[in-house]
């Protein structure tokens, strides 16, 4: 996402080098969405995929509709005709004949989940999609969707500062045999310790609008980062590696998707795969983390998650 939108300036040349370096290091699961840009992130990944498609597992998402004239305006759509049209658009931008994992990005409150997943299942029958996923759903919604067509993965925010939001859905995923894909496992970059003041965000950085990065919340959450820094130092790790390893070590069914725009951070993230944390380590780290301050999204869009 950050390569083309939301997190400041884009640098396509460095982004492509980062993707290439990731593939060289064994990273082969790339997650995008049609709303990132909008559309420009899929186009960037599509350019990279040429000559490499068989080496990569591609996930993309539909359902958040952004106004092309005013991308700040957005709505949610899960209507069957929109599902089909969105898939066709993604296939074209990704320059591929199939999507490995196709997610509904957010649940449409005006369209029954059974209708949306039924349309997604039709894409599987057409050979355009291999597996289906959902993002930010409740356990009950997942159960209903899974009865229509097997759901392969659920994507939810999950990290050392977003633990509570995933407790219920992770339990249901394991009951149904559904993979769990945590996004923002580094707390939108905050848990790396690289961000120390609000002014570190450029004027067009989405995080300026996030409650957790504003005013008193920002200052309180720096204490959380300080604890992570101490825990990481005691284990000879960077804060990012500790935070990411904590997520990765939650189970073999957990596949985190840390985002980065630069090779140096990619290499740090990949190194977290080698960090082994025991059950006691995981519990100790969890208990040491102070309560996060602030909502994870602006209040106006919190109703779109865990639906």
Secondary structure, DSSP 8 states (H G I E B T S, - for coil): -TTTSSBS---HHHHHHHHHHHHHTT--EEE--TTTTTTHHHHHHHHHHTTTGGG-EEEEEE-EEE-SS-TT-EEE---HHHHHHHHHHHHHHHT-S-EEEEEESS--TTS-HHHHHHHHHHHHHTTSEEEEEEES--HHHHHHHHHHS---EEEEE-BTTB-GGGHHHHHHHHHHT-EEEEE-TTTTTGGGT---SGGGS-TTBGGGGSGGGSHHHHHHHHHHHHHHHHHHHHTT--HHHHHHHHHHTT-TTB--B---SSHHHHHHHHHGGG----HHHHHHHHHHS----S-SS-GGGGGGS--
